Amino acid sequence: MKRLKYIVLSFVILFAIIKLGLFIFRLPSYTIKTTGKLYIVSKVSEDVQVVDLFTGKEIEEIPIDILSHEAVTTADQKRVVLTNYGASDGNIIKVINTKTNVVEKTIDLKGNIRVNGIVAFPEANKVGVIDFISNTLLIVNIDTDNIEKQIPTKQEKSHLVVLHPKKPIAYVTNIDSGSVSVIDLNLNKVVAIIACGLGRKGIAITPDGLELWVTHNKENTITVINTSSYKVIATLSTGKDPLKLNFSIDGKYCLVANAIDGDIYVYSQQSKKKIKTIVLHGKTTLLEKLLYHTPRPVNIVMHPNGLYAFVANSNANKIEVIDMKTFTVVSTIVTGKVPDAMAFVE
C-alpha cells in the first residue's frame, strides 16, 4: 500500500514538474528595444493591454467590457478608438485617452447598428466605421458623438475599410457580395464596385495608393486591384484562412496572416510572388506542439520605423514580433485571452 502511495506521489510530482517546465518554456520573451506603445485588444478578456515597446512591459490594462476586434489610433495619436462586435450592443464605440490610458468616453450610435471595420480620418476628431446591418460607411465625430455622414456601400455584409493615402476615397470590403465598394468622400457616394473573391476579406492599400490587396478565406487567395482602373491585375495563392494583411512601411512587402496554417506569408509587392513563409512556434515538431499552443495569426500591425511587424497570435495569447529585415520572429509579448486588434502610439 505504501509502495502504491509512493508511486502515485511520484507521478504527481513528475506531472507538476512537467507542467511547470511547459509553463516556463511557453513564457514569452521580449528581446528588442524600440519606441512607442502598443495597444492590444483581447476579445475574450475584454480588455486593452498597453505595452511599452522599449521594455516590453505592460503599462496598463484597461477594461473595456465589449467584444472588440477592430481599433485605430486617431491622427493626432491622442486617442485609440474601438468598435464593438457584440451581438446586443454592436452600436457602441469606445474611446481611450492615450495620455491617461483610461476609457475617455463610450459613444452610443443608437438604433439597429452593428459596427465592425474602422479607419481613422486625417481629421483627428473623425473615424469611419462600417455598419454591416445597413451596409453603410458611417463617418463619426468622436468629439460631438454624432454621425456626420451615412454613405451606403450598395453591397451585402460590408466588413472592413481603408482610405486612399492621397485622395478622398474609401474602399470597403463586402463579404456576401464578393466585392469592394469604392466611395468618393467628396461626392458621398459609391463610384465603383469591384468584383473579387469570396469569403471574409482583409484589405490593405500600398503606401503610394496604387494597389489594393484583398484576402478571401473561402478561396485562400489575394486579389490585387489597380486603384486607377479598378481592374483586378493579379490573383495570388495564400495559406489556409488568410485574414488580415499589411504592407511594410516602404511598400516593398506584404505580410498575410494564414490563420489555420499558423504562418505568415511574405510577398514582394513588385513581383507579386511569395518570398518567404514565417512559421510560428507550435506547428513544426512534436516537441513544439507540446510546448506551445497551436498558432492562429489573425492581425498584423507595422511599426512606423519600418523595423518590426506585430502579429496577433490569438490561440496562443501572445503577440509575435517580426524583424522586417530578416522576416523572423525575434520577440513575443504575453497578452490576455484571444488578442486581435492592435493600435500603435508613438
Secondary structure, DSSP 8 states (H G I E B T S, - for coil): -HHHHHHHHHHHHHHHHHHHHHHHHHS-------SSEEEEEETTTTEEEEEETTT--EEEEEE--S---EEEE-TTSSEEEEE---SS-TTEEEEEETTTTEEEEEEE--SS--EEEEEE-SSTTEEEEEETTTTEEEEEETTTTEEEEEEE-SSSSEEEEEE-SSSSEEEEEETTTTEEEEEETTTTEEEEEEE---S---EEE-TTSSEEEEEETTTTEEEEEETTT--EEEEEE-SSSEEEEEE-TTSSEEEEEETTTTEEEEEETTT--EEEEEE-TTSSSHHHHHHS----EEEEEE-TTSSEEEEEETTTTEEEEEETTTTEEEEEEE-SSSEEEEEEE-
